[in-house]
Each structure stands twice: as structure tokens, then as C-alpha cells.
Amino acid sequence: MQNILDAILAGDAEGGDFANLDLPESYTAVTVHKDEVDIFEGLETSEKDPRKTLHVDEIPVPELGPGEALVAVMASAINYNTVWTSIFEPVSTFGFLERYGRLSPLAKRHDLPYHVVGSDLAGVVLATGAGVHSWSPGDEVVAHCLSVELEQPDGHNDTMLDPEQRIWGFETNFGGLAHVALVKSNQLMPKPDHLTWEEAASPGLVNSTAYRQLVSRNGAGMKQGDNVLVWGASGGLGGFATQYALNGGATPICVVSNDEKAEICRKMGAELIINRSEENWQFWKDEHTQDPKEWRRLGKRIRELTGGEDVDIVFEHPGRETFGASVFAARKGGTIVTCASTSGYMHQYDNRYLWMNLKRIIGSHFANYRESYEANRLIAKGMIHPTLSKTYGLEDVGQAALDVHRNAHQGKVGVLCLAPEEGLGVRNPEMREQHLEAINRFRGV
């Protein structure tokens, strides 16, 4: 790996140089172990500690198949799916790997007693399999996390509908929290050349998810002038949703939990802020009973901010805690678009407010290749910016995941893999200088 890293750090190595490098037989990776799936049995979710289950191991380099690429990973990032994998909730991901392994002899590679996690990366292509024409050794890339087979017709209008659609590094093996990753070549996209490795790695999953959920015709189809209620507006997903609303001529109403997060939203250009801690929102009277009075209070507060208008779109991801309020708050004919349920999967809402007011609930999951490419293109053009707040080394990935698990983070938490330090990989310093304030907006928060 040292020869590979030296070539990357030199900055002047060409494709042929990388093609001539010997691939290592093994590499360092963050894994969970199949024999530990019961380690947290009997504990509440909040008590489960990713530091106990995320291991840094040396594992064999997987066989390279047709249409695939091996990438030297300079940096990655933590997503909530790594937290889920590490605490074996809502299910163990080894079930995903077992089912994938039954698909074909090549897929059998993924069914192992360890799972290499991580659904983001920025790095350099080391080798490509048969049939790969668009990418070559030496290319600097980022990867989106959609893995598809596309052998059935369902996915050929929208690849997210492929029956064999999976999230790389969560429902497949050989993810990005490692020195080497195995991806399909149609996961690759050009690395934005004004960003460092850790900055370029951080947007992938959440940026693409927010783009489909809010902007794409497969999601809410946001238009100019829309009012958009964004839960967790300075977080990993919400930080991009806020940017897309502002960039697309919409007005975000940003829901945050403290003054520091409210200030981040203002720095992004948002003006309409709901601070949950200041205004003491309690959407549930107890574990089983929601409080419609709080829904109405939220609707009134939104109209105070917007000059009397309700929201056209609700950008949902907290789930159970907020969903009843979200359905109520959307205007007549409005849209609630949801991509996650970090506070619980079993949603409850008053259906009268949905059916009698002709509202729509849209489910949105990650993004197809085109949507991911468009989202990455906006990053590369400096129109949307990373939300990286902190970066850990690979050996401290357990602590990084714990931060996300406990919501003790802001924006995205990055992880250095092969990169020996932060700040490397910038190829366009002039463009970087133009956007430096926006790039660093979340730093240290």
C-alpha cells in the first residue's frame, strides 16, 4: 500500500504508473464480525456502543469481477447506516450479505464472516475489471453507494427500482471505510478538484439522497418559490436540503435544536428558523399519544415566518417523532417526502389531514446514478458545498460512529483512510479560494 500511497501523494503519477503498481494481497478495513451480532442483546438502542463492534482488521483484497473497480480510498465518512450496521439494528446486515451471496458465484464473495462497512469514498482507481471503458487506473474519483445488477426490466427507467438494488457498504461488502474498496464502475464519479480528499468523500450518500428527495422528479420536484420545511436543517441530510432549497429559488424553513445550528443555517443563507429548544416543541404527550395542539402551533409558527403561507414540501427524515406534525403542516395539495426514520419507523398521523387536503406522501431512497452524478456536478461547480465538520483517523472510526449515534455531531463526520493528514488532494486551489468560507462553514461545529 505504501507504493500506492506514494504515487497518489506525488500528484504527478499517470494512469500507466498506477496500472503498473502491484495490488496488495491484503488491506486495512473497518469491519463488524458475524459472531458478535448478539453482543448488545437486551440493551436499549441508546446504550449500544459502536466502539465495541467496529474493528480495524487486515483482510484479503477481493477478487475483481467484470464491470468493477478497485479503488485506493484516501478518505471516507460516517453515515447513519454504519451506525445501524455496528449496533445490528434494525437487523443484522449479515442477512443482506447472505442473500446477496446466493445471487451468483461472483456475489458469493460478499457473504463472509466479516462486513467491511462504509458508503462513501474519495480516492484513486487502482484496477478495473473486464468491460470497464470509462474509468482507468489513476483516475481520481468519488463513489455513490447505489449497487444494481440491472438484469431485469424494472430498473431500466429508474435504477432505484431494480429488484437487486442495494446500498454499497451496507447491503454489500467491501465498503469505503478501508484502504481499498470494491465498487461497480457505474458507482464512480469525478472527484471535485477544488476539494480535499476528506471534503470530497463526505457529501456522497447524503448529498445524492437530498437531491433525489427534494429536487428530482422522482422525489418532491421542488420548484422556484416553494416553501420547504426542513427538519434537522443543519445536519447531514438537512444541510444539503437547505442548500438545495436556497440554490433552487425556494424558501427553507429550517428546524434546528439549538442556537449554534441556527447560526449555521443563517450562514448558508436561510432566514426562517424554528429553534426547537427555544420554542419547546413536544409533539407527543406520552409514548403512545400525539398532541394535535402542537401540530397547530407549528402550523401557526410557520405562517408567522412565511407571511401567512403553509409549506409546499416537508423534507422528512426523523420519522416517528415528527411525522404527524409533518402531515399536518404541509399545505393543501402539498408533499411530504421521506427518506428515513431515525426516531422510529412506525409512523402515526391523522389521515384526515392527508386525504381531505389531497396531500401526498412520497418515499425516497438514495438516488440513481444520474441523480447522484448531477448532485456531484453541483459540488464540483461550487454551487453546493460539503458539510464536513470533523475528521477522524481510521483507527478512531468507532468514536466517529458513536458521535453520529448520539447526535453529538454536525453536518458530516469524515474519516481519513490512506490520507496521512487532512488538507491533501486539492488540484484547483484558485477555485477553492473562491469558495473557502462556504467549504469551511461546518468546521469545528
C-alpha positions in Angstrom: 0.0 0.0 0.0 2.9 2.4 0.6 3.9 2.4 -3.1 0.3 3.2 -4.0 0.1 6.0 -1.4 3.4 7.4 -2.6 2.2 7.6 -6.1 -1.0 9.3 -5.1 0.7 11.9 -2.9 3.3 12.6 -5.6 0.4 14.1 -7.6 2.1 13.7 -10.9 1.7 9.9 -11.5 -0.1 9.0 -14.7 -2.5 6.2 -15.4 0.2 3.9 -16.6 2.1 4.3 -13.4 -0.9 3.1 -11.4 -1.6 0.3 -13.8 1.9 -1.0 -13.3 1.7 -1.0 -9.5 1.3 -4.4 -7.8 -2.0 -4.7 -6.0 -1.6 -5.7 -2.3 -2.7 -9.1 -1.1 -4.4 -7.6 1.9 -5.6 -4.2 3.2 -6.8 -2.5 6.3 -10.5 -2.2 6.7 -13.2 -1.3 9.3 -15.3 -4.4 9.9 -18.1 -5.8 12.0 -18.0 -9.5 12.9 -20.7 -12.0 12.4 -20.0 -13.8 15.7 -20.8 -10.6 17.6 -24.4 -10.0 16.4 -25.8 -10.7 19.8 -23.4 -8.6 21.8 -26.0 -5.9 22.6 -28.9 -8.2 23.3 -31.1 -6.7 26.0 -29.8 -3.2 25.7 -31.7 -0.1 24.7 -30.6 1.4 21.3 -29.1 4.4 23.1 -26.9 2.1 25.2 -25.3 0.3 22.2 -21.8 1.5 21.6 -20.3 1.2 18.1 -16.8 1.3 19.6 -17.3 -2.3 20.8 -18.2 -3.7 17.3 -16.3 -1.7 14.8 -12.9 -3.4 14.3 -9.9 -2.4 12.3 -8.7 -5.6 10.6 -6.3 -6.7 7.9 -8.4 -8.6 5.2 -7.7 -10.1 1.8 -8.2 -8.0 -1.3 -11.4 -9.3 -3.0 -11.4 -10.8 -6.5 -12.1 -8.1 -9.2 -15.1 -9.0 -11.3 -16.4 -7.7 -14.7 -17.7 -4.2 -14.5 -16.0 -3.5 -11.2 -13.1 -1.3 -9.9 -10.7 -1.5 -7.0 -10.2 2.0 -5.5 -7.5 3.2 -3.2 -9.5 5.0 -0.6 -8.0 8.3 0.7 -11.0 9.3 2.8 -14.5 8.2 3.7 -17.3 9.4 6.0 -19.8 8.2 8.6 -23.4 7.7 7.6 -26.2 6.5 9.8 -26.2 3.2 8.0 -22.8 2.5 9.5 -24.3 3.1 13.0 -27.1 0.7 12.2 -24.6 -1.9 11.0 -22.5 -1.5 14.1 -25.4 -1.9 16.6 -27.1 -4.6 14.5 -30.3 -2.6 14.2 -32.9 -2.8 12.9 -31.5 -6.1 11.6 -28.0 -7.6 11.2 -26.5 -6.7 7.9 -25.1 -10.2 7.6 -28.6 -11.2 6.4 -28.1 -8.8 3.4 -24.8 -10.4 2.6 -26.1 -13.9 2.8 -29.0 -13.1 0.5 -26.7 -11.3 -1.9 -24.3 -14.3 -1.8 -27.0 -16.6 -3.1 -27.5 -14.5 -6.2 -24.5 -15.7 -8.2 -21.0 -17.2 -7.8 -19.5 -13.8 -8.1 -21.8 -12.3 -5.5 -20.8 -15.1 -3.1 -17.6 -13.1 -2.4 -19.7 -10.8 -0.3 -21.0 -13.5 2.1 -18.2 -13.5 4.7 -18.0 -13.7 8.5 -17.0 -10.0 8.5 -18.6 -7.0 6.8 -16.4 -4.1 5.6 -18.6 -1.0 6.1 -18.8 2.5 4.7 -20.9 4.0 1.9 -18.7 7.0 0.9 -15.2 7.4 -0.6 -12.8 9.6 -2.4 -9.7 8.0 -3.9 -7.9 6.8 -6.9 -8.8 3.9 -9.2 -6.2 1.1 -9.0 -7.6 -1.5 -11.3 -10.7 -2.2 -13.4 -12.4 -5.4 -14.4 -13.4 -6.7 -17.9 -15.8 -4.4 -19.7 -14.9 -1.2 -18.0 -14.3 1.5 -20.5 -15.0 4.9 -18.8 -12.5 4.6 -15.9 -8.8 3.8 -15.8 -6.1 3.4 -13.1 -5.1 6.7 -11.8 -8.4 8.4 -12.1 -9.4 10.5 -9.0 -12.9 9.6 -8.1 -15.7 9.7 -5.6 -18.3 7.0 -5.4 -22.1 6.9 -4.9 -23.5 4.0 -3.0 -26.1 2.5 -5.4 -25.3 -1.1 -6.4 -27.5 -2.6 -9.0 -27.5 -5.7 -11.3 -29.9 -4.4 -14.0 -30.7 -7.8 -15.3 -34.5 -7.3 -15.0 -36.6 -4.6 -16.8 -37.8 -2.9 -13.6 -34.7 -0.8 -13.1 -34.2 0.5 -16.6 -36.4 3.5 -16.1 -35.1 4.3 -12.6 -32.3 2.1 -11.4 -33.5 2.6 -7.8 -36.4 0.3 -8.8 -34.1 -2.6 -9.8 -35.1 -5.7 -7.8 -31.5 -6.2 -7.0 -30.8 -2.6 -5.8 -28.5 -2.5 -2.8 -26.6 0.1 -0.8 -22.9 -0.5 -1.1 -21.1 -0.9 2.2 -24.4 -1.6 4.0 -26.1 -4.3 1.9 -22.9 -5.3 0.2 -19.4 -5.9 1.4 -16.1 -4.2 0.8 -17.2 -0.7 1.7 -15.4 2.6 1.9 -14.1 2.7 5.4 -10.9 1.0 4.4 -7.7 1.5 2.4 -9.2 -0.3 -0.6 -12.8 -0.6 -1.7 -14.5 -2.7 -4.3 -17.2 -0.9 -6.3 -19.1 -1.3 -9.6 -17.7 1.0 -12.2 -21.1 2.8 -12.6 -20.7 4.0 -9.0 -17.8 6.2 -9.9 -17.9 9.9 -10.5 -15.1 12.5 -10.9 -13.7 13.9 -7.7 -14.3 17.7 -7.4 -10.8 19.0 -7.9 -11.1 22.0 -5.5 -11.8 19.8 -2.5 -9.6 17.9 -0.2 -10.0 14.1 -0.1 -12.0 14.2 3.1 -14.2 17.0 1.9 -14.8 15.2 -1.4 -15.7 12.0 0.3 -18.2 13.5 2.7 -21.2 14.5 0.5 -21.8 11.3 -1.4 -24.6 9.5 0.3 -26.4 12.4 1.9 -26.0 14.8 -1.0 -27.4 12.4 -3.5 -30.2 11.4 -1.1 -31.2 15.1 -0.6 -31.1 15.8 -4.3 -33.5 13.0 -5.2 -35.7 13.6 -2.3 -36.1 17.3 -2.8 -35.1 18.2 -6.4 -35.7 15.2 -8.6 -39.0 14.4 -10.3 -38.7 11.1 -8.5 -39.0 13.0 -5.3 -40.7 16.2 -4.4 -39.8 18.0 -7.6 -39.1 21.3 -5.8 -39.7 24.5 -7.9 -38.9 28.1 -7.5 -40.9 29.9 -4.8 -41.8 26.7 -2.9 -41.7 26.9 0.9 -39.8 23.9 2.3 -39.9 22.7 5.9 -36.5 21.1 6.6 -36.2 19.0 9.7 -32.7 18.9 11.1 -31.8 21.7 8.7 -28.1 21.8 9.6 -27.5 18.1 9.8 -26.1 15.6 7.3 -29.2 15.4 5.1 -30.8 18.7 6.2 -27.6 20.7 5.5 -27.9 19.7 1.8 -31.6 20.1 1.7 -31.2 23.7 3.0 -28.6 24.4 0.3 -30.8 22.9 -2.5 -33.8 25.0 -1.4 -31.7 28.2 -1.5 -29.9 27.2 -4.7 -33.2 26.4 -6.4 -35.1 29.5 -5.6 -37.2 28.0 -2.8 -37.5 29.2 0.8 -36.3 26.8 3.5 -38.0 26.9 6.9 -35.2 25.4 9.0 -35.9 23.4 12.1 -32.9 23.1 14.4 -32.3 22.2 18.0 -30.0 25.0 19.3 -28.6 28.4 18.6 -25.4 27.1 17.1 -27.2 25.1 14.5 -29.5 28.0 13.8 -26.4 30.1 13.1 -25.1 27.6 10.6 -28.4 27.8 8.7 -28.1 31.6 8.6 -24.5 31.3 7.3 -25.9 29.2 4.5 -28.3 32.0 3.7 -31.5 30.8 5.4 -33.6 33.4 7.2 -36.6 31.5 8.6 -35.6 29.4 11.6 -37.5 27.4 14.1 -35.4 26.6 17.2 -36.9 23.5 18.8 -35.2 24.0 22.2 -36.2 27.7 22.5 -39.8 27.0 21.5 -40.2 23.7 23.4 -42.0 21.6 20.8 -43.5 18.5 22.3 -45.4 16.6 19.6 -46.1 13.6 21.8 -47.9 13.8 25.2 -46.6 10.4 26.1 -45.1 7.3 24.3 -48.5 6.5 22.7 -50.3 9.8 22.2 -49.5 12.7 19.9 -50.6 16.3 20.7 -52.5 17.9 17.8 -52.4 21.2 19.6 -48.6 21.2 19.0 -49.2 20.5 15.3 -51.5 23.5 15.1 -48.9 25.6 17.0 -46.3 24.5 14.4 -48.6 25.5 11.5 -49.2 28.9 13.1 -45.4 29.4 13.6 -44.7 28.6 10.0 -47.3 31.1 8.8 -45.8 33.7 11.1 -42.4 33.2 9.4 -43.7 33.0 5.8 -46.2 35.8 5.9 -49.2 33.6 6.0 -48.2 30.7 3.8 -48.1 27.0 4.6 -45.2 24.8 3.3 -45.4 23.2 -0.1 -42.9 20.5 0.8 -41.9 18.8 4.1 -38.4 17.3 3.9 -38.9 14.4 6.3 -36.3 12.0 7.9 -36.8 12.0 11.7 -39.8 9.7 11.3 -42.0 8.8 14.2 -41.3 11.8 16.3 -42.2 14.4 13.7 -44.3 12.6 11.0 -47.8 13.5 12.4 -46.7 17.2 12.6 -45.3 17.0 9.0 -48.5 15.6 7.5 -50.5 18.4 9.3 -48.1 21.2 8.4 -48.0 20.6 4.6 -50.4 22.9 2.6 -53.4 21.6 0.8 -52.1 19.6 -2.1 -48.6 19.7 -0.6 -46.0 16.9 -0.4 -44.3 15.1 2.5 -41.2 13.3 1.2 -39.5 10.9 3.5 -36.2 9.1 3.2 -35.5 7.8 6.8 -36.9 7.3 10.3 -34.1 7.9 12.7 -36.5 8.4 15.6 -38.6 5.3 14.8 -40.1 3.5 11.8 -43.7 3.2 12.9 -45.2 6.5 11.9 -48.6 7.8 13.1 -50.6 10.6 11.6 -54.2 11.8 11.3 -55.2 10.6 7.8 -58.0 13.2 7.6 -55.4 15.9 7.0 -53.9 13.8 4.2 -56.9 12.6 2.3 -59.2 15.6 2.7 -56.5 18.0 1.8 -55.1 16.0 -1.1 -51.6 15.8 0.2 -49.0 13.3 -0.9 -46.5 11.2 0.9 -43.6 10.2 -1.2 -41.0 7.6 -0.2 -37.5 8.4 -1.4 -34.4 6.2 -1.1 -30.9 7.3 -2.0 -30.6 8.2 -5.7 -30.0 6.7 -9.2 -26.7 7.2 -11.0 -28.0 10.2 -13.0 -29.2 11.9 -9.8 -26.0 11.2 -8.0 -24.0 12.5 -10.9 -26.0 15.7 -11.0 -25.6 16.2 -7.3 -21.8 15.6 -7.5 -21.7 18.0 -10.5 -23.2 20.8 -8.4 -20.5 20.2 -5.8 -17.8 20.3 -8.5 -19.2 23.6 -9.8 -19.1 25.2 -6.4 -22.9 25.6 -6.3 -23.4 23.2 -3.4 -20.8 22.7 -0.7 -19.6 19.9 1.7 -20.9 20.0 5.3 -17.8 18.4 6.8 -17.5 19.4 10.5 -14.9 17.0 11.9 -12.5 14.3 10.7 -11.2 11.2 12.5 -8.5 8.7 11.6 -9.5 5.2 10.6 -8.4 3.8 14.0 -10.9 6.1 15.7 -13.9 5.2 13.5 -15.7 3.7 16.5 -15.7 7.1 18.2 -16.8 8.8 14.9 -19.8 6.4 14.7 -20.6 7.0 18.3 -20.8 10.7 17.7 -23.3 10.2 14.9 -25.2 7.6 17.0 -25.6 10.1 19.9 -26.2 13.1 17.5 -23.1 14.7 19.0 -22.0 15.9 15.6 -23.0 18.4 13.0 -23.1 18.0 9.2 -20.9 15.1 8.2 -18.1 13.4 10.1 -15.2 12.4 7.9 -12.6 9.6 8.2 -9.1 9.6 6.8 -8.2 6.2 5.3 -5.0 6.2 3.3 -4.6 10.0 3.5 -2.0 10.7 6.2 -3.4 14.1 7.1 -6.2 16.5 6.3 -5.9 19.1 3.6 -4.5 16.9 0.8 -5.8 16.3 -2.7 -6.7 19.8 -3.9 -6.0 20.2 -7.6 -7.7 23.6 -8.2 -6.6 26.0 -5.4 -7.9 29.0 -7.3 -11.4 27.7 -7.3 -11.1 26.6 -3.7 -10.1 30.0 -2.6 -13.3 31.4 -4.1 -15.5 29.1 -2.0 -13.3 28.6 1.1 -15.7 30.2 3.5 -18.6 28.0 2.4 -16.5 24.9 2.4 -15.5 25.5 6.0 -18.9 26.6 7.1 -19.4 23.5 9.3 -15.8 23.1 10.5 -15.4 22.7 14.2 -19.1 22.7 15.0 
